[in-house]
Amino acid sequence: MMTKRVMRVHTPSPPLVTPGESLYSEKTEALADNLETQFQPVTDPSVPAVIEMVDVGLRFYFMAPVSDPELTNPEEVQEAIRGLKVCKAPGPNGIPNRALKHIPQRAVSFLVLIFNAVLLTYHFPTAWKHV
């Protein structure tokens, strides 16, 4: 016998479009109209006023002070590890959550060093971008 929770999880999602119904709705049209008014194409990029506006926007963006990222600490990492569920499948690194819950404090400190180094260099490993 299946529990309600399992039945709810495995219930298929309803189709986005039912037979005989248009793919576009009033909400779709409203969104399209809103985006169209926000993003008007530049018809003549050689117009000096447009070029100046883009230059000012770029200068403002690149001259704005960059705030330092908020670094992590061992307590924050331990709290995240405590929140892991042991019955979940491991991620791309293959380390089961049950094993992470038993790592020594020294390993947590090492993880903190790695995480903070990534935050300070603004370079995220490619493998982290696929999770």
HELIX and SHEET records of a PDB file:
HELIX    1   1 LYS A    4  VAL A    9  1                                   6    
HELIX    2   2 GLU A   26  GLN A   38  1                                  13    
HELIX    3   3 PRO A   48  MET A   63  1                                  16    
HELIX    4   4 PRO A   74  ARG A   82  1                                   9    
HELIX    5   5 ASN A   97  LEU A  100  1                                   4    
HELIX    6   6 GLN A  105  THR A  121  1                                  17    
HELIX    7   7 THR A  126  HIS A  130  5                                   5    
END                                                                             
